[in-house]
Every structure is written in structure tokens, then in C-alpha cells.
Amino acid sequence: MRAALLLLRTCAVLVTLVHAPTGAVAWNQTETSAGKKVRWSTPCHNYYINEEGSHQIVDGSDMEAVKASFKAWTDVDCSALTFQFAGETNFSTTGFGQEESPINLVVFRDKKWPYNERPVAFTAVTYNKDDGLILDADIELNEQDYAFTTTPDKEHFKIDLQNTLTHEVGHVAGLDHSSDSESTMYFKAAPGESSKRTLGPDDIEGLCTLYPEANAKPCAAVKPQYLFIDFPEGKEPGGCSASVGRGGAVFPAGLLLVLALVALAGRRGAQLPRIRSGRQQGDELLFLGARCAAEPRGKRRRSE
């Protein structure tokens, strides 16, 4: 019998920065609804970047920003967790298929954003609800509604890509938002901010608590290769259609999507989700909860 799985989605937010008091221990580990701690069971993990990359940043610095974001978490000396770039791919669908090999993916979406909510980014972490162990993690960046840059010193009115991604990779590692305003995992940021590129002491403490270096096993070196996913004609899957509302729906395959949203409010033209939990404060929409249902993905053939 297949184990029931949950898919947790978190997202980045860029709003006016409001500092909160920094506590001695402010980091938080993501938990399941049953109180299980969400984490990877092994330290070595590969990720792919969709070959199209950013549609706004065309000098190649978008790919380097993605790699640098994962590297920031990998380079922590007291932690065993390692993320390695495995290559580019034509694959663009996020989520987890129980009968398929997981692909940890970063993808930019400049059109047809698949969710009613309009955050800067979604991070989807699929885990086993019985023990909280992560099976798959994907990051989607919303270029349909937001302008990204890799040079925030010159384009301070845009969103720093690496700043956003470094925060999102923290979610991939199993960390939730922190109340330490100096940390990468703090739940707010300002346009042009780049401080989250560098992990703070709070982030490092959380990571090393979850994945202590003493338990490290050497990770096999990965040579990046192009990953081509071949779908039968007309069978390529699409993303789920998300909406905020009461209740939720279980996938036919036993999956439940749970959205943990931090959305940008007060932006001209922004479409905000209806509040189900959490609260609105001035021009900011703080932590919300929502659910959405989606059809399971079709089978795929992969070649490397």
C-alpha cells in the first residue's frame, strides 16, 4: 500500500521590510499537520534547472544565481546537507509522481502562472506525512508578475533573484520562516535587497541542527548533463490549478497539496488570495494557509 504524501508549498515575498526583534533561537523547522518534522533523510541531493532559464535576464547570470543560492546552503561547514547541480532539462512540471523518479527542479514562469495566488515564488516540498521525510522539492519563479535582476545595486527597484532563491532553498532544506529579521529565512524582504544571499547565524544554526556534519557521508561527484524528458504525444502534464478556500482534496494517487503562502499586497494589479487564516497588516499580507487539488501527472520517459 502506498504511503500517503503531502505536498507543502511555500513562497517568497518582497514587501516593505519591517524589522522584528532578533531572538537567540529564531529558526523554525517545517512541520506536518501531525507535528512531524520535515527534513531530508540523506544529505546528498541533485537539482535541475529548466533550460529556458529566466526570460528577463538573458546574460546567463540567472543560471549562476540559481547555483549560488544552492551553494550558499551547501558551503556551511557544520552541515552535511549538499545540493549539486545535475544539469539543465526540458522538464517544466513541478510536483511529485509516486511511480516516477523525483526531479528537484527550478523553473521560471513568464506566462500562464498556474495558481490563483500571485507570489514572487512557490517552493513545493513533497514529504511523507507519516514521518515528514522529503521526497521531492521544486521552486517556481513568477516572472509573469514580477521583475527580477541579478544586479540589485543597479536596479534597486527590481527583485534580486539570488536573494529570493537563497530564501527558497532554505525551504527546500526543510526550514520554515524565522522571526530573526537578519536571517535569510526571515519572511519579508524589500525590492533590491540582497542581504539574504548570505546566511545568517540563525540560518546556519538551524541547518546544522537538522543536518549535523558529524553524520555526513561523502556525496558522489555529479557531472552536469542535459536531462531530456520524452512524453508521449499529447500526454505532457501541466501544473495544478490552485485556489484558496475551505477544505482540500486528495489526489487519486493519495497526494494532498497544502499551500503555505506569504503574498505581496499593495502592488498595483496584484491579485491577492482570500484570507483563510493569518492576518493582513497595512499593505502586507502575512502568513496564510490554503489548499488546492490537481490531477496526477502522466508517465514520462527520461533519457540523459
VEXVOFI-189869 format. One line per 2 residues: number of its first residue (from 1); their letters; for each residue x, y, z of C-alpha. Coordinates in Angstrom, 1 decimal. Example, Ala and Ser with C-alpha at 12.3 -4.5 7.8 and 13.67 -1.06 7.14 Angstrom:
<rs>
1> as> 12.3:-4.5:7.8 | 13.7:-1.1:7.1
</rs>
This chain:
<rs>
1> mr> 0.0:0.0:0.0 | 1.4:3.4:-1.0
3> aa> 2.2:5.8:1.8 | 0.1:8.9:1.9
5> ll> 2.1:12.0:0.9 | 1.7:15.7:1.5
7> ll> 2.9:18.5:-0.8 | 3.8:21.6:1.1
9> rt> 4.2:24.8:-0.9 | 5.8:28.0:0.5
11> ca> 6.5:31.2:-1.3 | 8.8:34.2:-1.3
13> vl> 7.5:37.7:-0.6 | 9.1:41.0:-1.3
15> vt> 7.4:43.9:0.6 | 8.5:46.8:2.8
17> lv> 10.9:45.5:5.3 | 9.7:45.7:8.9
19> ha> 12.3:44.6:11.5 | 11.4:42.2:14.2
21> pt> 13.4:41.6:17.4 | 16.1:39.1:16.9
23> ga> 16.0:36.2:19.4 | 18.7:33.8:20.5
25> va> 16.9:31.0:18.6 | 14.6:32.2:16.0
27> wn> 14.8:29.5:13.2 | 11.9:27.0:12.7
29> qt> 11.7:23.6:11.1 | 8.8:22.9:8.8
31> et> 6.3:20.6:10.4 | 3.5:18.4:9.0
33> sa> -0.1:18.8:10.2 | 0.6:15.9:12.6
35> gk> 3.6:17.6:14.1 | 6.2:15.6:12.3
37> kv> 9.4:17.4:11.4 | 10.1:17.9:7.7
39> rw> 13.6:17.0:6.6 | 15.6:15.0:4.1
41> st> 16.7:11.5:5.2 | 20.0:11.7:3.3
43> pc> 22.5:14.6:2.9 | 23.1:14.4:-0.9
45> hn> 20.7:15.8:-3.4 | 20.8:16.9:-7.0
47> yy> 18.7:19.6:-8.7 | 18.0:20.6:-12.3
49> in> 17.2:24.0:-13.9 | 14.7:24.2:-16.7
51> ee> 16.7:25.0:-19.9 | 14.7:28.2:-20.7
53> gs> 16.0:29.9:-17.5 | 14.9:33.5:-16.9
55> hq> 13.0:35.3:-19.7 | 14.1:38.6:-18.3
57> iv> 17.8:38.0:-17.5 | 19.5:36.9:-20.7
59> dg> 23.2:37.2:-20.0 | 23.5:33.8:-18.2
61> sd> 23.7:35.3:-14.7 | 20.3:33.8:-13.9
63> me> 21.7:30.3:-14.0 | 24.6:31.4:-11.9
65> av> 22.3:33.0:-9.4 | 20.4:29.7:-9.0
67> ka> 23.7:27.7:-8.5 | 24.9:30.3:-6.0
69> sf> 21.7:30.1:-4.0 | 22.1:26.3:-3.5
71> ka> 25.8:26.7:-2.9 | 25.2:29.1:0.0
73> wt> 23.5:26.3:1.9 | 25.9:23.6:0.8
75> dv> 29.0:25.5:1.9 | 28.1:25.6:5.6
77> dc> 30.9:23.7:7.3 | 28.9:22.3:10.2
79> sa> 26.2:20.8:7.9 | 26.2:17.6:5.9
81> lt> 23.5:18.8:3.5 | 24.7:19.0:-0.1
83> fq> 23.0:20.2:-3.2 | 24.6:19.6:-6.5
85> fa> 23.7:21.0:-9.9 | 22.9:18.0:-12.2
87> ge> 22.2:19.9:-15.4 | 19.6:21.6:-17.4
89> tn> 16.4:19.9:-18.5 | 13.4:20.4:-20.8
91> fs> 11.2:19.3:-18.0 | 9.0:22.1:-16.5
93> tt> 6.4:20.4:-14.4 | 6.6:20.6:-10.6
95> gf> 5.2:18.2:-8.1 | 5.8:14.5:-7.4
97> gq> 4.7:11.4:-9.2 | 4.8:8.3:-6.9
99> ee> 5.7:6.0:-9.8 | 8.4:8.3:-11.1
101> sp> 12.0:9.2:-10.2 | 11.9:12.6:-8.4
103> in> 13.4:15.6:-10.1 | 14.2:18.6:-7.9
105> lv> 13.5:21.4:-10.3 | 13.9:25.2:-10.6
107> vf> 11.7:26.7:-13.3 | 10.9:30.3:-14.3
109> rd> 7.3:31.0:-15.5 | 6.8:34.2:-17.6
111> kk> 3.3:33.3:-18.7 | 0.4:31.2:-17.7
113> wp> 1.2:31.3:-14.0 | -0.7:28.2:-12.8
115> yn> -2.0:29.5:-9.5 | -4.7:32.0:-8.4
117> er> -2.2:33.3:-5.8 | 0.4:35.6:-7.3
119> pv> 3.5:35.4:-5.1 | 7.1:36.0:-6.2
121> af> 7.9:32.3:-6.0 | 6.5:29.0:-4.9
123> ta> 8.6:26.3:-3.3 | 6.9:22.8:-3.3
125> vt> 8.2:20.2:-0.9 | 6.7:16.8:-1.1
127> yn> 7.0:14.7:2.0 | 5.7:11.5:3.6
129> kd> 3.1:12.6:6.2 | 3.9:9.6:8.4
131> dg> 7.5:10.6:9.1 | 8.0:14.0:7.4
133> li> 10.8:12.8:5.2 | 11.1:14.9:2.0
135> ld> 10.8:13.1:-1.3 | 10.9:15.9:-3.8
137> ad> 11.3:19.7:-3.9 | 10.7:22.3:-6.7
139> ie> 10.9:26.1:-7.0 | 8.8:28.1:-9.4
141> ln> 9.6:31.8:-10.0 | 6.8:34.2:-11.1
143> eq> 8.2:36.3:-14.0 | 4.7:37.0:-15.2
145> dy> 4.0:39.4:-12.4 | 7.4:40.4:-11.1
147> af> 10.7:41.8:-12.5 | 13.9:40.1:-11.4
149> tt> 17.5:41.2:-11.6 | 21.0:39.9:-10.7
151> tp> 22.3:43.4:-10.3 | 20.3:44.9:-7.5
153> dk> 22.9:47.7:-6.9 | 22.0:49.0:-10.4
155> eh> 18.3:48.0:-10.5 | 17.3:48.5:-6.9
157> fk> 13.6:48.7:-7.8 | 13.6:45.1:-9.0
159> id> 13.7:41.8:-7.1 | 17.1:40.3:-6.6
161> lq> 16.9:36.8:-8.0 | 19.6:35.3:-5.8
163> nt> 18.2:36.9:-2.7 | 14.8:35.3:-3.4
165> lt> 16.2:31.9:-4.3 | 18.5:31.6:-1.3
167> he> 15.5:32.0:0.9 | 13.6:29.4:-1.2
169> vg> 16.4:26.9:-1.0 | 16.1:27.2:2.8
171> hv> 12.5:25.9:2.4 | 13.9:23.0:0.2
173> ag> 16.1:22.1:3.2 | 13.1:21.9:5.5
175> ld> 13.4:25.2:7.2 | 10.3:27.4:7.9
177> hs> 10.3:31.2:8.3 | 12.4:32.7:11.0
179> sd> 11.5:35.6:13.3 | 15.1:36.9:13.1
181> se> 15.0:39.9:10.7 | 18.7:39.4:9.9
183> st> 18.3:35.9:8.7 | 17.9:34.6:5.2
185> my> 14.7:32.8:6.3 | 13.0:36.0:7.6
187> fk> 9.6:36.1:5.9 | 9.9:39.7:4.5
189> aa> 12.3:41.5:2.1 | 12.4:44.8:0.2
191> pg> 12.9:45.3:-3.5 | 16.6:45.5:-4.3
193> es> 17.5:43.7:-1.1 | 20.4:41.3:-1.4
195> sk> 21.3:40.5:2.2 | 19.6:37.2:2.1
197> rt> 22.2:35.9:-0.3 | 24.4:35.4:2.8
199> lg> 23.2:33.0:5.5 | 23.0:34.5:9.0
201> pd> 23.9:32.8:12.2 | 20.3:31.8:12.8
203> di> 20.1:30.1:9.4 | 23.3:28.2:10.0
205> eg> 22.3:27.1:13.4 | 19.0:25.7:12.0
207> lc> 20.7:23.9:9.1 | 23.4:22.4:11.3
209> tl> 20.8:21.2:13.8 | 18.9:19.4:11.1
211> yp> 21.9:18.0:9.2 | 25.0:17.9:11.5
213> ea> 28.3:17.4:9.8 | 29.2:14.5:12.1
215> na> 26.6:12.4:10.2 | 28.0:13.3:6.8
217> kp> 28.5:10.8:4.1 | 30.6:11.7:1.0
219> ca> 28.5:12.7:-1.9 | 29.3:11.2:-5.3
221> av> 30.6:13.8:-7.7 | 27.9:14.8:-10.2
223> kp> 28.8:15.7:-13.8 | 26.1:18.0:-15.1
225> qy> 24.3:16.5:-18.1 | 21.2:17.6:-20.1
227> lf> 18.1:15.7:-19.0 | 15.5:15.2:-21.7
229> id> 12.1:14.0:-20.7 | 10.1:12.5:-23.6
231> fp> 6.3:12.5:-23.1 | 4.0:10.6:-25.4
233> eg> 2.3:13.0:-27.8 | -0.4:14.9:-26.1
235> ke> 0.5:13.5:-22.7 | 2.7:16.2:-21.3
237> pg> 1.4:17.1:-17.9 | 0.5:20.6:-16.7
239> gc> 0.7:22.3:-13.3 | -2.2:22.2:-10.8
241> sa> -4.9:24.7:-10.7 | -4.7:26.3:-7.2
243> sv> -7.3:28.2:-5.4 | -7.8:29.4:-1.9
245> gr> -10.8:28.2:0.0 | -12.0:25.9:2.8
247> gg> -11.1:22.2:2.8 | -8.9:20.4:0.5
249> av> -8.9:17.5:-1.9 | -6.9:14.3:-2.0
251> fp> -5.2:13.3:-5.2 | -6.4:10.0:-6.7
253> ag> -2.8:8.9:-6.1 | -3.1:9.9:-2.4
255> ll> -1.4:13.3:-2.6 | -2.7:16.5:-0.9
257> lv> -1.5:19.9:-1.8 | -1.1:22.3:1.1
259> la> -0.1:25.8:0.3 | 1.7:28.0:2.9
261> lv> 1.5:31.4:1.4 | 3.2:34.7:2.0
263> al> 2.0:37.0:-0.7 | 2.7:40.5:-1.9
265> ag> -0.1:43.0:-1.1 | -0.5:46.6:-2.1
267> rr> 1.1:46.1:-5.5 | -0.8:47.7:-8.3
269> ga> -2.6:45.0:-10.3 | -1.6:42.2:-7.8
271> ql> -4.2:39.5:-7.3 | -4.4:38.6:-3.7
273> pr> -5.8:35.4:-2.3 | -8.8:35.5:0.1
275> ir> -7.6:35.2:3.7 | -8.4:31.9:5.3
277> sg> -6.0:32.1:8.1 | -3.4:34.7:9.1
279> rq> -3.9:38.4:9.0 | -3.5:41.5:6.9
281> qg> -1.3:44.3:8.2 | -1.2:47.6:6.3
283> de> 0.0:46.9:2.8 | 1.3:43.5:3.7
285> ll> -0.4:40.1:3.6 | 1.1:37.9:6.2
287> fl> 1.2:34.1:6.6 | -1.8:32.4:5.0
289> ga> -3.0:28.8:4.6 | -4.7:27.4:1.5
291> rc> -5.2:24.2:-0.4 | -5.6:23.2:-4.0
293> aa> -6.2:19.9:-5.9 | -4.5:18.7:-9.0
295> ep> -4.6:15.7:-11.3 | -1.7:13.3:-11.1
297> rg> 1.0:13.6:-13.7 | 1.2:11.2:-16.7
299> kr> 4.0:8.8:-17.0 | 7.2:10.1:-18.7
301> rr> 10.2:8.6:-20.3 | 13.6:10.0:-19.4
303> se> 16.9:10.0:-21.2 | 20.1:11.5:-20.1
</rs>
